[in-house]
Amino acid sequence: MSLRRSFPRQIALALVTGTVLALTACGGGDTAAESPTCPDGKIRFGVEPFEDPARLTPAAQKLGDALSKSLRCPVEVQVTQQYSAEVLAMQNGKLDIAIFGPLGYVFASQRADAEAVASFADANRALSTYTAGIWVPANSDITSVQQLRGRSLALGSTGSTSGDALPRKALADARIPEKDVKIDYAGGHPEALLALTNGAVDAAEINSQQLASATAAGTFDPAAHRQIWSSPPIPNDPITVRGDMDPAFKQAVRDALLNLDPATVGEIGALLDVSPPGPLVPVDRSTYQPLFDLAAALHLTEGDA
């Protein structure tokens, strides 16, 4: 069964509608001219849309402010509305550094030579992980992925690791053609969860990060629902640097990230279900090899991102 998906249409839509919300972190602006690591007078920092923007934006801004201070250069934080738009922005040289979902990093590596440099760790400095999941109402007769045939399934967004690729891989592993499931792309993790709680679908993807966030916010009751599938652990989102940036800049960014106070990264780390927060830890391409393997299993290439 071929699971090849055409992503260029998503990219075209992103270009037409405009998919970047930009904020500027002003700390360090007065010393930008003095900094050897301030390309074009600012650093453009992209963030994937893995959480409600009302919660994600200030958390990302806090990280951007810390980098601005450390690198003595204004950091412009850009929260994209689509995963594909972030990959395209780095490919087109419009992002210098970016937080990608693991699968988004695979495509950014292929298209923009993105280099993974750091990710989120717990208080013991262990790289954090999360899982994809499929949930149903507690009173549903669905008890396995095999029983999703003929039912409706809410997924997050195309290009998402836990909100798209891994649930589709679960269908493939169960030998269920995608045409036999009514797949609804809700627009993001919060929207997929909402589709389930509102009774709009029979099942929905809810990853462990969104589960923790929504449960803490009181918008999801795990006792009223049941998980029928979970993925193996996924290494948490990498912070990357565009491959064609100056080596001195890349090293400076790496050093700055790895020396940030855990409290600085704790707010955005909490949205990634990292608690209690630890410092950022080094990662590289090999950390995410299972995601490169997943892209191969789904027949996705850099032309699909």
C-alpha positions, -999 to +999 in steps of 0.1 A: +000+000+000+014+034-010+011+061+017+027+088-004+012+122+003+014+153-019+027+181+003+034+208-024-003+218-024+000+225+013+030+247+007+012+266-021-016+273+003+008+285+029+023+309+005-010+322-007-026+327+027+005+339+046+014+316+074+039+333+096+031+353+127+062+374+137+073+388+170+105+406+178+126+400+209+142+433+215+167+424+242+202+430+230+192+453+202+216+481+214+246+459+210+237+441+178+264+460+158+290+448+183+281+411+179+300+389+155+270+365+155+243+389+143+237+382+106+217+410+088+212+427+122+189+401+136+183+363+140+152+348+126+139+320+148+110+298+136+088+277+159+064+249+147+027+253+156+025+224+181+003+242+206-024+268+209-007+300+197-020+319+228+002+296+250+030+289+225+038+324+215+048+338+249+067+307+258+087+309+225+092+346+230+108+339+264+133+316+247+139+341+220+146+369+245+172+347+263+190+340+230+189+376+221+206+385+253+232+357+251+240+363+214+238+401+217+215+403+187+177+409+183+159+376+178+127+376+157+104+348+168+081+335+140+054+310+150+042+293+117+006+282+111+016+251+091+045+226+095+053+228+058+056+266+059+084+264+085+104+240+063+099+262+033+109+293+052+142+277+062+147+264+027+143+299+013+167+314+038+141+332+058+149+314+091+183+311+106+173+288+135+141+268+141+124+244+164+109+216+142+089+186+151+110+154+146+095+147+111+097+184+101+134+182+110+138+153+086+124+174+057+143+205+068+175+184+068+168+173+033+156+206+019+177+232+039+205+211+054+191+219+088+214+208+116+200+196+149+220+211+178+199+209+210+167+195+225+148+195+257+159+174+287+145+166+321+161+176+354+185+147+351+198+159+317+181+130+300+167+138+265+129+140+269+105+120+247+068+119+239+044+095+223+017+097+196-017+082+206-052+075+193-081+080+217-118+072+217-146+080+241-147+056+271-180+041+260-169+035+224-170+000+209-137+007+193-109-011+211-081-013+185-067+003+154-082-025+133-117-013+143-112+022+128-122+008+094-153+028+083-149+052+112-138+088+114-104+098+128-093+133+135-056+140+128-037+172+136-019+187+106-001+173+076+036+170+082+032+165+120+051+136+135+025+125+161-005+143+145-001+127+110+027+104+101+027+080+131-011+075+132-011+068+095+018+043+100-004+026+126-031+022+100-006+008+076+007-016+102-029-028+107-033-032+070-061-007+067-060+014+036-064+051+043-094+053+020-112+030+044-110+055+073-127+089+072-096+110+080-103+146+091-073+170+094-085+192+122-057+218+119-036+210+149-033+189+181-057+211+201-083+210+173-081+172+169-086+168+207-116+192+205-131+173+176-131+142+198-145+159+230-172+176+209-183+142+195-175+152+159-154+121+152-151+086+165-114+088+173-086+113+174-049+116+177-038+130+210-001+129+218+013+128+253+023+164+252-012+176+243-027+151+267-007+166+296-014+202+285-051+198+280-056+177+312-038+204+333-059+231+316-091+211+324-101+208+287-097+171+286-108+143+310-088+112+304-113+092+326-140+099+300-118+086+272-097+056+263-064+052+245-064+024+219-029+029+204+004+044+214+036+049+195+071+040+207+088+070+224+098+099+201+128+121+209+116+156+216+117+185+191+151+196+180+163+232+178+182+235+145+205+258+126+203+263+089+232+244+073+246+273+052+250+296+081+286+307+090+303+280+112+311+306+138+274+315+141+264+279+143+289+273+171+277+304+190+241+294+188+250+259+200+269+272+229+242+297+238+214+271+238+234+246+258+242+272+285+207+286+290+193+284+325+166+256+327+141+282+340+145+300+307+135+270+286+110+257+312+080+275+299+082+261+263+095+228+277+063+225+298+043+226+266+064+197+254+056+178+286+091+183+300+086+186+338+106+194+358+127+212+332+164+206+328+189+223+305+189+218+268+212+189+257+231+183+225+215+162+197+224+155+161+210+137+131+216+103+146+192+111+175+164+113+150+173+084+127+140+066+136+122+095+120+142+093+089+133+056+088+096+066+093+097+089+063+112+061+043+085+037+054+057+062+044+075+068+011+079+105+019+108+123+004+121+159+004+098+165-025+068+159-003+076+184+024 
